[in-house]
Amino acid sequence: MGQRQFRRLQRARHLRVGVAVVATVAVLAGAITIFGTMDNGEAAAGTSAPAAAARREAKPQRPTVMRAHTIVKTADATKAPVNPAFPPPPADSGAGRRVVYCNSCQRVWLIEADGWVHVSYPVSGRRNYPRNGTYKVIRRTNPGWSHTLRLPYFVGFTYGNTTDVGFHGIPLRPNGSPIESDQELGLFRSHGCVRENQYQAKVMWDWASMGTRVVVTA
């Protein structure tokens, strides 16, 4: 065999070996890629299974979402709601939205339609007057007047001998001074109307519109 023919055989052998090496590398690369894909993309090409597992452990876990559930409380239809901030109104004071004036208690309650006491406070009226019964708001004026006395936030609900009877702030003299102190509320001091302190008179004024029911009890 000549020298030239020998070199051609060598080159052919080297070519076959190179092709085999390239094919082997391609197969191995495909296996690594398949491994990475089967690992849900968490293991990169060339990453071992333990390393991928460690990466999964280190990856932050998605927090569990707790769904909120709204709880609707239903009222007991057999019982009126109770406002613990105030004493309960008289048992014989009716039902529904109303003003309750207890003459012997010298106290007023503003009661919502569902029985909830909006507010309650002491007042000063006249003993046994007006008579027990159910009335309604018939006049509203601010201020009302009685001779020279100013009656803040007057809410009238019945008629007396000479004028209407109603709720109002403690009467004020022409100089603006009250004829009764707040500390005397709860005592019989009036000639017929029902006196309130000035703040509570405004609460009554805002709450008791025309036609609001007023229940007077003993």
C-alpha positions as CSV (number, residue, x, y, z in Angstrom):
1,M,0.0,0.0,0.0
2,G,1.3,3.4,-1.0
3,Q,1.8,6.3,1.4
4,R,-0.9,8.3,-0.3
5,Q,-3.5,5.5,0.0
6,F,-2.6,5.0,3.7
7,R,-3.3,8.7,4.5
8,R,-6.7,8.5,2.7
9,L,-7.7,5.5,4.9
10,Q,-6.6,7.4,8.0
11,R,-8.7,10.4,7.1
12,A,-11.8,8.2,6.5
13,R,-11.3,6.5,9.9
14,H,-11.1,9.8,11.7
15,L,-14.2,11.1,9.9
16,R,-16.2,8.0,11.0
17,V,-15.0,8.4,14.6
18,G,-15.9,12.1,14.6
19,V,-19.4,11.4,13.3
20,A,-19.9,8.7,16.0
21,V,-18.8,11.2,18.7
22,V,-21.2,13.9,17.5
23,A,-24.0,11.4,17.4
24,T,-23.3,10.3,21.0
25,V,-23.2,13.9,22.2
26,A,-26.5,14.7,20.5
27,V,-28.1,11.6,22.1
28,L,-26.8,12.6,25.6
29,A,-28.0,16.2,25.1
30,G,-31.5,15.0,24.2
31,A,-31.6,12.8,27.3
32,I,-30.7,15.7,29.5
33,T,-33.3,17.9,27.9
34,I,-36.0,15.2,28.3
35,F,-35.0,15.0,32.0
36,G,-35.4,18.7,32.5
37,T,-38.8,18.7,30.8
38,M,-40.1,15.9,32.9
39,D,-39.1,17.8,36.0
40,N,-41.8,20.5,35.2
41,G,-39.1,23.0,34.1
42,E,-37.6,23.2,37.6
43,A,-34.4,21.4,36.7
44,A,-32.2,23.1,34.0
45,A,-30.3,21.1,31.4
46,G,-27.4,19.4,33.0
47,T,-28.9,19.7,36.6
48,S,-29.1,16.5,38.6
49,A,-32.3,15.3,40.3
50,P,-31.1,16.1,43.9
51,A,-30.3,19.6,42.8
52,A,-33.8,20.0,41.2
53,A,-35.4,18.7,44.4
54,A,-33.4,21.2,46.5
55,R,-34.6,24.0,44.2
56,R,-38.2,22.9,44.6
57,E,-37.8,23.0,48.4
58,A,-36.3,26.5,48.3
59,K,-39.1,27.8,45.9
60,P,-41.7,29.9,47.9
61,Q,-45.0,28.0,48.2
62,R,-48.1,29.7,47.0
63,P,-50.2,30.8,50.0
64,T,-53.5,29.1,50.7
65,V,-56.4,31.4,49.9
66,M,-59.1,31.4,52.6
67,R,-62.5,32.3,51.2
68,A,-64.5,34.7,53.4
69,H,-68.0,33.7,54.3
70,T,-70.5,36.3,55.3
71,I,-72.6,35.4,58.4
72,V,-76.0,37.1,58.4
73,K,-77.5,37.4,61.9
74,T,-81.3,37.3,62.0
75,A,-83.2,38.9,64.7
76,D,-85.6,36.9,66.9
77,A,-89.0,37.9,65.6
78,T,-90.5,37.2,69.1
79,K,-88.3,39.8,70.9
80,A,-87.6,43.4,70.3
81,P,-83.9,44.4,70.2
82,V,-82.7,45.9,73.4
83,N,-80.3,48.9,73.7
84,P,-78.4,48.3,77.0
85,A,-77.4,52.0,77.2
86,F,-80.9,52.9,78.3
87,P,-83.6,51.6,80.7
88,P,-86.4,49.8,78.8
89,P,-89.6,51.7,78.0
90,P,-92.8,51.0,79.8
91,A,-94.4,47.7,78.9
92,D,-97.7,49.3,77.9
93,S,-96.2,51.8,75.5
94,G,-97.3,50.2,72.2
95,A,-95.2,49.2,69.3
96,G,-93.6,50.7,66.1
97,R,-91.8,54.0,65.7
98,R,-92.9,56.3,68.4
99,V,-92.0,58.8,71.2
100,V,-92.9,57.4,74.6
101,Y,-93.4,59.8,77.5
102,C,-93.7,58.2,80.9
103,N,-95.3,60.8,83.2
104,S,-94.6,59.1,86.5
105,C,-91.0,58.3,85.4
106,Q,-90.5,61.8,84.0
107,R,-88.5,60.2,81.1
108,V,-88.8,60.1,77.3
109,W,-87.8,57.3,74.9
110,L,-87.4,57.7,71.1
111,I,-88.1,54.2,69.7
112,E,-87.4,52.9,66.2
113,A,-89.9,50.8,64.2
114,D,-88.1,47.6,65.2
115,G,-88.2,48.4,68.9
116,W,-84.6,49.7,69.2
117,V,-84.4,52.6,71.6
118,H,-82.6,55.4,69.7
119,V,-82.2,57.5,72.9
120,S,-83.8,58.0,76.3
121,Y,-83.4,60.9,78.8
122,P,-85.1,62.6,81.8
123,V,-87.5,65.4,81.3
124,S,-89.6,67.8,83.4
125,G,-93.3,67.9,82.9
126,R,-96.5,68.4,84.9
127,R,-97.9,65.6,87.1
128,N,-100.7,63.6,85.4
129,Y,-100.7,65.8,82.4
130,P,-101.5,65.4,79.6
131,R,-103.8,62.4,80.0
132,N,-102.5,59.0,79.0
133,G,-103.1,58.2,75.4
134,T,-101.7,58.1,71.9
135,Y,-101.1,61.4,70.1
136,K,-99.0,62.6,67.1
137,V,-96.8,65.6,66.3
138,I,-99.0,68.4,65.1
139,R,-96.7,71.4,65.1
140,R,-93.0,72.1,65.0
141,T,-91.5,75.6,65.5
142,N,-88.1,76.8,66.5
143,P,-88.3,78.7,68.7
144,G,-91.7,78.5,70.3
145,W,-92.8,81.2,72.7
146,S,-94.7,81.4,76.0
147,H,-95.1,85.1,76.9
148,T,-91.5,86.3,77.1
149,L,-89.9,82.9,77.4
150,R,-88.3,81.3,74.4
151,L,-89.0,77.6,73.9
152,P,-86.1,76.1,71.8
153,Y,-87.1,73.3,69.3
154,F,-90.8,73.1,70.1
155,V,-92.5,69.9,69.0
156,G,-96.2,70.0,69.8
157,F,-98.3,66.8,70.1
158,T,-101.6,67.8,71.7
159,Y,-103.7,70.8,72.7
160,G,-104.0,72.3,76.2
161,N,-106.5,74.9,77.6
162,T,-104.9,77.8,75.8
163,T,-102.2,76.5,73.4
164,D,-100.6,73.3,72.3
165,V,-98.5,71.1,74.5
166,G,-95.2,69.7,73.4
167,F,-91.5,68.9,74.0
168,H,-89.0,71.7,74.0
169,G,-85.7,72.8,75.5
170,I,-85.7,74.3,79.0
171,P,-87.4,77.8,78.5
172,L,-84.9,80.7,78.2
173,R,-85.5,84.2,79.6
174,P,-85.0,87.3,77.4
175,N,-81.4,87.4,78.6
176,G,-80.8,83.8,77.5
177,S,-80.6,82.2,80.9
178,P,-82.6,79.0,81.5
179,I,-85.4,79.0,84.1
180,E,-84.4,75.5,85.2
181,S,-81.1,73.7,85.5
182,D,-80.3,70.4,83.7
183,Q,-79.9,68.8,87.2
184,E,-83.6,69.3,87.9
185,L,-84.7,67.3,84.9
186,G,-86.6,64.3,86.1
187,L,-88.6,66.4,88.5
188,F,-92.1,67.9,88.0
189,R,-91.3,71.5,87.1
190,S,-93.5,72.4,84.1
191,H,-97.0,73.9,83.8
192,G,-97.9,71.6,81.0
193,C,-95.1,71.1,78.4
194,V,-92.3,68.6,78.6
195,R,-88.9,70.3,79.1
196,E,-85.6,68.8,77.8
197,N,-82.1,70.0,78.0
198,Q,-81.1,72.0,74.9
199,Y,-79.0,69.2,73.3
200,Q,-81.8,66.6,73.7
201,A,-84.4,69.0,72.5
202,K,-82.4,69.2,69.2
203,V,-82.3,65.4,69.1
204,M,-86.1,65.3,69.5
205,W,-86.5,68.0,66.8
206,D,-84.4,66.0,64.3
207,W,-86.1,62.7,65.0
208,A,-89.8,63.5,65.5
209,S,-91.2,64.8,62.2
210,M,-94.8,65.8,61.6
211,G,-97.2,63.0,62.3
212,T,-94.7,61.0,64.5
213,R,-96.7,59.0,67.1
214,V,-96.4,60.1,70.7
215,V,-97.6,57.7,73.5
216,V,-98.1,59.1,77.0
217,T,-98.2,56.6,79.8
218,A,-98.8,56.9,83.6
